């Protein structure tokens, strides 16, 4: 509730949150992504007393992320775990690709226009190198959501 209220105080409308991991869907009357990012980061830092880093993805970009997913991505949840790594401008997905650690035979990563698609074998998940990304400088320019959350957020933007 507090996160939603923080966005409403900033003048955003149609504010909705999804699960307690910082997912917020909202409508902004105006402002570039850069301006909105700075405004939201400053407000969250002040309101919640932490160094806030946000990645804003427009509804159109989110739709592109879902539609551009590699063939079969998200289709075998009993065999693979699927995550989407959203990039924060000025970083672009192709540039981030080489910075994402992978374990041969376990992890697979592909670049899209607005995000990276990361798939790992569930039976070998403990060998996945995705968790190592938090130790890399690039992590400050990413936010990771599982595939189901990504699809749910898209549905929320379309509702």
C-alpha positions, 0 to 999 in steps of 0.5 A: 500500500505504501508503494502505491501511495508513494506513486499516487502522491507523485500524481500518477494515476491508475497505480497498481502494484503486483507482488511485493517486489517493487512492481508498479503499473501506473499512468503518467500524464507526461515526462520522459523516461529519464525524467520519470526515473529521476523523479521516482528514484528521488521520491522513493529514496526520500520516502523509504530511506534507501538508494532507489534504482528503478527501471521504467518499461512502457506498456508498449515496450513490455508488449514487445518484450513478451512478443519478442521472446525466443521461440518456446520461451516460458513454455516448459516450466517443469524443465526450465526456469525463465527470467527476463532481465530488463535493462535500464537506459542508457544500457541496451540489451545487446551490450549487457549480453556479454556481462551476464554469466552463464554455466554451459549446459545449464544457462542460456541467455538471448538479447531482445530489444528491451531485455535479456531472456534467461533460461536455466535447467531446473534440475541443475538450477543450483549450478546456474550462474544467474545469481552471480550477476548481483556481484557485477557492476551491470546489476545496477542497470538491470531488474530481473523478473520471472516470466510469469510476473512479466506476463502478468504485468503486461496483462495489468497494463492491458486491463 
